[in-house]
Amino acid sequence: MQIETEDPRETINNYKLRIDERISRFFDRKETETKDDLSRRVIRMIREYTEGGGKRLRPIFLVLGYRLFADENQAIFDASISIELAQSYLLIHDDVIDDSDLRRGRPSMHIRLWRSFFSGSERGKRMGEGLAIVAGDLAETYAHESLITSGFDPGLLLMADLELTKTIEMTGYGQFLDVVSGTLDDFRENDLIRLHLWKTARYTLEGPLAMGALLSGRHDQIMDLRLFGRTLGIAFQLKDDILGLFGDEATTGKSIYSDVNEGKRTLLMIKAMEFSDRKDAEFIDHILRRGNVTREEFERIKSIVMNSGSYDYSVRLMDSLVVKSKEYLDRIKGNSCAKNYLAWLSDYLVSRDH
């Protein structure tokens, strides 16, 4: 299979196929090496969760971080699945914390485990949540295993695995901030940007790109690459927040009410409260604190966001961040094809509908 072409979309799709193949191989091996039926059953559930959807953006960014500075190497696809497995770990835990029953249009891991093991128990859902935490922990160990066994020089693997570890650490700090943000009266735009840097930008873009660059053995331009990832990562999350309020539920695979019910102080909400009159601002604050939003209340929030100028503000900031990210990308002296793919992905991330 030809992996890289002049067409970014075709190349990215080829990358995704290779990554999916490596994920399948990894879980084939995990299932083969265990003789315990219960363990194999859990491995299969983590496998189904990991394989069942997702655009593979994070491993694709890891591959491109490598390709900026090194020729094609099939081992990078083995290494790339580490960040996808780390994402499974983070999402499984995130859904337990947020009490989200859906992920990518399918039941979350704790719901799957509840139905698979405890469907007749009164405490079944709570027990499913407990097992989901364990399943998430297992997925994190798989992330490190897949990276360490990918075949690169041990010194490079050590640096890349430390980057993976620090990425997961920063995401954890971001998760703490995310959970408590709804209780903070003075949670403002600067606080939200810090949250997006820690929780989204680091593990979606900066971390994977840096891991790929570290595996290439080229560290001299990693700061510009990090800045590219941080800036684009914030724009990526702003787009997610816009889709969370204005997206199509059938397309996003997520309830349109979930962000509001979870009390998320997105930029749309922060600026709507800042730009609106007291009555509308207090209404949004009340709904975010209470949750359980009705359809009529949800439509009123959307109307306030649009009429206050909050939506336009968020879109302008998102677009300006994409422009800034491309300035950092232009400063990198690397493979021109890889840079073109990254520039194409920058535009894709803010134009997508899911």
C-alpha positions as CSV (number, residue, x, y, z in Angstrom):
1,M,0.0,0.0,0.0
2,Q,1.3,3.5,-0.9
3,I,1.1,5.5,2.3
4,E,2.0,9.0,1.3
5,T,0.6,10.9,-1.7
6,E,0.3,14.5,-2.7
7,D,-3.4,14.5,-1.6
8,P,-3.4,15.1,2.2
9,R,-6.9,13.5,2.6
10,E,-5.7,10.3,0.9
11,T,-2.5,10.1,2.9
12,I,-4.3,10.7,6.2
13,N,-6.8,8.0,5.3
14,N,-3.9,5.6,4.5
15,Y,-2.3,6.5,7.9
16,K,-5.6,5.7,9.6
17,L,-5.7,2.3,7.9
18,R,-2.2,1.5,9.1
19,I,-2.9,2.6,12.6
20,D,-6.1,0.5,12.7
21,E,-4.1,-2.5,11.5
22,R,-1.6,-2.0,14.4
23,I,-4.3,-1.6,17.0
24,S,-5.8,-4.9,15.7
25,R,-2.4,-6.7,15.9
26,F,-1.8,-5.4,19.4
27,F,-5.0,-6.8,20.7
28,D,-4.6,-10.0,18.9
29,R,-1.4,-10.5,20.8
30,K,-2.9,-9.5,24.1
31,E,-5.7,-12.0,23.7
32,T,-3.3,-14.7,22.7
33,E,-0.9,-14.2,25.6
34,T,-3.6,-14.6,28.3
35,K,-5.0,-18.0,29.3
36,D,-7.6,-16.6,31.6
37,D,-11.1,-16.4,30.2
38,L,-12.2,-13.4,32.3
39,S,-9.1,-11.4,31.4
40,R,-9.6,-12.2,27.8
41,R,-13.2,-11.0,28.0
42,V,-12.0,-7.7,29.5
43,I,-9.3,-7.3,26.8
44,R,-11.9,-7.8,24.1
45,M,-14.2,-5.1,25.6
46,I,-11.3,-2.6,25.7
47,R,-10.5,-3.7,22.2
48,E,-14.0,-3.1,21.0
49,Y,-14.1,0.3,22.7
50,T,-10.7,1.4,21.1
51,E,-11.5,0.0,17.7
52,G,-15.1,1.3,17.6
53,G,-14.8,4.7,16.2
54,G,-12.5,7.7,16.4
55,K,-10.6,9.6,13.8
56,R,-7.2,8.4,15.0
57,L,-6.1,12.1,15.0
58,R,-3.6,11.6,17.9
59,P,-1.6,8.7,16.4
60,I,-1.7,10.5,13.1
61,F,-0.1,13.6,14.7
62,L,2.5,11.3,16.3
63,V,3.4,9.9,12.9
64,L,3.6,13.4,11.4
65,G,5.8,14.6,14.2
66,Y,8.2,11.8,13.2
67,R,7.9,12.4,9.5
68,L,8.8,16.1,9.8
69,F,12.4,15.0,10.6
70,A,12.8,11.4,9.5
71,D,12.1,9.1,6.5
72,E,9.2,6.7,6.6
73,N,9.6,3.9,9.2
74,Q,6.9,1.3,9.7
75,A,7.8,1.1,13.4
76,I,6.4,4.6,13.9
77,F,2.9,3.1,13.3
78,D,3.5,0.6,16.0
79,A,4.5,3.4,18.4
80,S,1.6,5.6,17.3
81,I,-1.1,3.5,18.8
82,S,0.3,4.3,22.3
83,I,-1.5,7.6,22.3
84,E,-4.8,6.1,21.0
85,L,-4.7,3.6,23.9
86,A,-4.0,6.4,26.3
87,Q,-7.0,8.2,24.9
88,S,-9.1,5.1,25.6
89,Y,-7.9,5.2,29.2
90,L,-8.7,8.9,29.5
91,L,-12.2,8.7,27.8
92,I,-13.2,5.7,29.9
93,H,-12.5,7.6,33.1
94,D,-13.9,10.8,31.7
95,D,-17.3,9.2,31.1
96,V,-17.4,7.8,34.6
97,I,-16.6,11.3,36.0
98,D,-19.2,13.0,33.8
99,D,-21.8,10.2,34.1
100,S,-22.0,10.1,30.3
101,D,-23.8,7.1,29.0
102,L,-22.7,7.6,25.3
103,R,-19.4,7.8,23.6
104,R,-19.1,8.1,19.8
105,G,-22.8,7.2,19.6
106,R,-22.4,3.9,21.5
107,P,-22.6,3.0,25.2
108,S,-19.8,4.2,27.3
109,M,-17.5,1.6,28.9
110,H,-19.1,1.6,32.3
111,I,-22.5,1.1,30.6
112,R,-21.1,-1.9,28.6
113,L,-19.6,-3.4,31.7
114,W,-22.8,-2.9,33.7
115,R,-24.9,-4.7,31.0
116,S,-22.3,-7.4,30.5
117,F,-21.6,-8.4,34.1
118,F,-24.3,-6.9,36.4
119,S,-27.5,-6.5,34.4
120,G,-29.6,-8.0,37.2
121,S,-28.0,-6.2,40.1
122,E,-29.4,-3.2,41.9
123,R,-25.9,-1.8,42.3
124,G,-25.0,-2.8,38.7
125,K,-24.3,0.6,37.3
126,R,-22.1,1.6,40.3
127,M,-20.2,-1.7,39.9
128,G,-19.9,-1.1,36.2
129,E,-18.3,2.2,36.9
130,G,-15.8,0.6,39.2
131,L,-14.8,-1.9,36.6
132,A,-14.5,0.8,34.0
133,I,-11.9,2.5,36.2
134,V,-9.9,-0.7,36.2
135,A,-10.4,-1.1,32.4
136,G,-9.1,2.4,31.9
137,D,-6.1,1.6,34.0
138,L,-5.4,-1.4,31.9
139,A,-5.6,0.7,28.7
140,E,-3.0,3.0,30.1
141,T,-0.6,0.1,30.7
142,Y,-1.2,-1.0,27.1
143,A,-0.3,2.5,26.0
144,H,3.2,2.3,27.5
145,E,3.6,-1.3,26.4
146,S,2.8,-0.6,22.8
147,L,5.3,2.3,22.7
148,I,8.1,0.5,24.5
149,T,7.9,-2.6,22.3
150,S,7.7,-0.6,19.0
151,G,11.4,-1.3,18.1
152,F,13.0,2.1,18.4
153,D,16.4,2.8,20.1
154,P,16.0,2.4,23.9
155,G,17.2,6.0,24.5
156,L,14.7,7.5,22.1
157,L,11.9,5.3,23.6
158,L,12.8,6.5,27.1
159,M,12.4,10.1,26.0
160,A,9.1,9.4,24.2
161,D,7.7,7.4,27.1
162,L,8.5,10.2,29.5
163,E,6.7,12.6,27.1
164,L,3.7,10.3,27.2
165,T,3.8,10.1,31.0
166,K,4.0,13.9,31.3
167,T,1.2,14.3,28.7
168,I,-1.1,12.0,30.8
169,E,-0.1,13.9,34.0
170,M,-1.0,17.3,32.5
171,T,-4.3,15.9,31.2
172,G,-5.0,14.8,34.8
173,Y,-4.5,18.4,36.1
174,G,-6.8,19.6,33.4
175,Q,-9.4,17.1,34.4
176,F,-9.3,18.4,38.0
177,L,-9.7,21.9,36.8
178,D,-12.6,20.9,34.4
179,V,-14.5,19.2,37.2
180,V,-14.2,22.1,39.7
181,S,-14.6,24.9,37.1
182,G,-18.4,24.7,37.4
183,T,-18.2,25.6,41.1
184,L,-15.9,28.6,40.6
185,D,-17.6,32.0,40.5
186,D,-14.6,33.7,38.9
187,F,-13.9,31.2,36.2
188,R,-12.9,33.4,33.2
189,E,-11.5,33.1,29.7
190,N,-7.9,32.9,30.9
191,D,-8.8,30.0,33.2
192,L,-10.6,28.3,30.3
193,I,-7.6,28.6,28.0
194,R,-5.4,27.1,30.7
195,L,-7.9,24.2,31.0
196,H,-7.8,23.6,27.2
197,L,-4.0,23.7,27.2
198,W,-3.8,21.0,29.9
199,K,-6.7,18.8,29.1
200,T,-7.0,18.9,25.3
201,A,-4.0,20.6,23.6
202,R,-1.4,18.6,25.4
203,Y,-2.7,15.1,24.7
204,T,-4.4,15.8,21.3
205,L,-1.6,17.6,19.6
206,E,1.5,18.8,21.6
207,G,2.2,15.4,23.2
208,P,1.8,13.2,20.1
209,L,3.8,15.6,17.9
210,A,6.6,15.8,20.5
211,M,6.7,12.0,20.9
212,G,7.0,11.6,17.1
213,A,9.8,14.2,17.0
214,L,11.6,12.6,19.9
215,L,11.5,9.2,18.2
216,S,13.0,10.8,15.1
217,G,16.1,11.8,17.1
218,R,15.6,15.5,16.2
219,H,14.9,17.7,19.2
220,D,16.3,21.1,17.9
221,Q,12.9,22.4,16.6
222,I,10.7,20.8,19.1
223,M,9.7,24.1,20.8
224,D,8.1,25.5,17.6
225,L,6.4,22.1,17.2
226,R,5.0,22.3,20.7
227,L,3.7,25.9,20.1
228,F,2.0,24.7,16.9
229,G,0.3,21.9,18.9
230,R,-0.7,24.1,21.8
231,T,-2.2,26.8,19.7
232,L,-4.1,24.4,17.3
233,G,-5.1,22.3,20.3
234,I,-7.0,25.3,21.9
235,A,-8.7,25.9,18.5
236,F,-9.6,22.2,18.3
237,Q,-11.4,22.4,21.7
238,L,-13.2,25.6,20.9
239,K,-14.6,23.8,17.9
240,D,-15.6,20.9,20.1
241,D,-17.5,23.3,22.4
242,I,-19.3,24.9,19.4
243,L,-20.3,21.4,18.2
244,G,-21.4,20.6,21.7
245,L,-24.0,23.3,21.7
246,F,-24.8,23.7,18.0
247,G,-23.9,20.3,16.5
248,D,-26.1,17.5,15.3
249,E,-26.5,14.8,17.8
250,A,-26.7,12.0,15.2
251,T,-23.4,13.3,13.7
252,T,-21.4,14.0,16.9
253,G,-22.6,10.8,18.6
254,K,-23.1,12.8,21.8
255,S,-26.2,14.3,23.5
256,I,-26.6,17.9,22.6
257,Y,-27.6,18.6,26.2
258,S,-24.5,17.0,27.8
259,D,-22.2,20.0,28.1
260,V,-24.9,22.1,29.6
261,N,-26.1,19.4,32.0
262,E,-22.5,18.9,33.1
263,G,-22.2,22.6,33.9
264,K,-19.3,23.2,31.5
265,R,-18.1,26.8,31.4
266,T,-17.2,26.9,27.8
267,L,-16.1,30.1,26.1
268,L,-19.6,30.3,24.6
269,M,-21.1,30.3,28.1
270,I,-18.5,32.6,29.6
271,K,-18.8,35.3,26.9
272,A,-22.6,35.0,26.7
273,M,-22.8,35.8,30.4
274,E,-20.2,38.6,30.1
275,F,-21.9,40.2,27.0
276,S,-25.6,39.7,28.1
277,D,-27.8,41.7,30.5
278,R,-28.1,40.5,34.1
279,K,-31.3,38.6,33.5
280,D,-29.9,36.4,30.7
281,A,-26.5,36.0,32.5
282,E,-28.2,34.8,35.7
283,F,-30.4,32.4,33.6
284,I,-27.3,30.7,32.0
285,D,-25.5,30.5,35.4
286,H,-28.6,29.0,37.0
287,I,-29.0,26.3,34.3
288,L,-25.3,25.4,34.4
289,R,-25.4,25.0,38.2
290,R,-28.7,23.0,38.1
291,G,-28.3,20.8,35.1
292,N,-31.2,18.8,33.8
293,V,-31.9,21.4,31.1
294,T,-35.3,21.3,29.3
295,R,-35.6,21.7,25.5
296,E,-37.0,25.2,25.9
297,E,-34.2,26.3,28.3
298,F,-31.6,24.8,25.9
299,E,-33.0,26.8,23.0
300,R,-33.0,29.9,25.0
301,I,-29.4,29.4,25.9
302,K,-28.5,29.0,22.2
303,S,-30.4,32.1,21.4
304,I,-28.5,34.1,24.1
305,V,-25.2,32.8,22.8
306,M,-26.0,33.9,19.3
307,N,-27.6,37.2,20.1
308,S,-24.9,38.3,22.6
309,G,-22.1,37.9,20.1
310,S,-20.5,35.1,22.1
311,Y,-20.7,32.7,19.1
312,D,-19.0,35.1,16.8
313,Y,-16.3,35.8,19.4
314,S,-15.5,32.1,19.8
315,V,-15.3,31.6,16.0
316,R,-13.0,34.6,15.6
317,L,-10.7,33.4,18.4
318,M,-10.7,29.9,16.9
319,D,-9.8,31.2,13.5
320,S,-7.1,33.5,14.8
321,L,-5.5,30.6,16.7
322,V,-5.4,28.5,13.5
323,V,-3.6,31.3,11.7
324,K,-1.1,31.6,14.6
325,S,-0.5,27.8,14.6
326,K,0.4,27.9,10.9
327,E,3.0,30.7,11.7
328,Y,4.7,28.3,14.1
329,L,4.5,25.5,11.5
330,D,6.1,27.7,8.9
331,R,9.1,28.2,11.2
332,I,9.8,24.5,11.3
333,K,12.5,23.3,8.9
334,G,11.2,19.9,8.1
335,N,9.8,17.6,5.5
336,S,7.5,19.8,3.2
337,C,5.0,17.0,2.6
338,A,4.5,16.5,6.4
339,K,4.1,20.2,6.8
340,N,1.5,20.3,4.1
341,Y,-0.4,17.5,5.8
342,L,-0.3,19.3,9.2
343,A,-1.5,22.5,7.5
344,W,-4.4,20.6,5.9
345,L,-5.3,19.0,9.3
346,S,-5.3,22.5,10.9
347,D,-8.1,23.5,8.5
348,Y,-9.9,20.2,8.9
349,L,-10.0,20.5,12.7
350,V,-12.0,23.7,12.6
351,S,-14.3,22.8,9.7
352,R,-15.4,19.4,10.8
353,D,-19.0,18.6,11.9
354,H,-18.1,15.9,14.5
